[in-house]
Amino acid sequence: MALSVFTVDNAVIDSLDLKVTLLGQGIFVHDSVYETFEKTHRIFREPRACNTMFLGDHVPVFLARTDETARFHLTVIDGEPTLTHDGNFVTTVLLPPKTGFFAQKTRTGLPFGMLATIQGWDMLAFAYLWPCELAKTNNQCRFCHSGNFTNQMVQAKTWQDFAYPVQDVVDVVRFAVDEDPRVKILQMTAGSTFDPDKEVEHYVTLLNEIERQVGLAKVDGGILFLTPPKNPKELDRLIDAGAGRLAFDMDIWDEKLFAQYCPGKATFTSRKQHLDALLYVAEKFGPNRACSVFVAGLEPVESLIEGMTFLAENGVVPLPSPWMPFGVCNPDLPKTPGIDYYRVMRKEAAKLYIKHGLEVPGTVGSSVCLSRDIWLRREFLVNEN
Ligand code: SF4
């Protein structure tokens, strides 16, 4: 699968270059886009709706909305949603069709959009099922949008006090899978906790109820992002309950930068505990059952590739996701590294996926991650100059 090309700032770039540039720089969405398409397409002014647009070759891109000073704008030209750069035409884009999902409420009265969003084309993503306990101690990962808004949470309460009710979560899954928009991918993410064993227990309850009321096979078992337990054998319970894939995010491979950018993980759950969990799942249940996100752009590309290589050689699927600086007001974090960095990274990731027979979960991909885009185009990318 080849890549479409576009002209931006007199340079010719491809759709993956454009995606990382948009995620790094942000985009201003004109009112005319909402007015023209909000009745027929999935585009909302509400930021939690996680709007997605698709470039010509079906590359999904999150609309990282920012103010009018952005160089990229999404506007309407000749009735089409159109991307411009400094006022110059770049490309028309596709918006996904409208869904009734965001108009629904759970039985306890929570809007579905508070719990989850529809990401890309057909992925139901619970981004933050409960708040991150590392953030409670101001040890949130420095790049994390959710964690950076959590450190004010009530100190005396536990993550269970804030977790969405199990039946509410199942209501959301059932509607999105069986009614609208009939999603195929289920991703469940939450904050890290100081009690991973209880977290496993909670996920087992969720999986059992989803299996009973919806059917996990409809979403290939889903992919769960969780805190690694001290004893990785605890994870058997999740696989036994039907989980498709388990993810423990390393985020940063370089050990010094990991301690700097992920102080909570480095101190409380430790790099080793993450690695032990990943290697345990891959060894016991086979390749492609364990995954790990890397925030691509926060460390030198060499150490990122070293980390992806180590995991891939051990049957763990590395998921490189571009660093998105929006909403993270931290002057100590580097700027996004630019196209050349991502070009080196994507080629190496494509080689690893092929060499080790790894598959990134998903269908058309995620609007915020690059891994499935790379996987779908891996044969093309390993051969490009
Ligand atoms: S552990 Fe997860 S939720 Fe908590 S701050 Fe880090 S990335 Fe965010």
Boltz pocket constraint, residues with backbone or C-beta under 6 A from the ligand:
constraints:
  - pocket:
      binder: B
      contacts: [[A, 132], [A, 133], [A, 134], [A, 135], [A, 139], [A, 140], [A, 141], [A, 144], [A, 145], [A, 146], [A, 147], [A, 148], [A, 190], [A, 191], [A, 192], [A, 264], [A, 265]]
      max_distance: 6.0
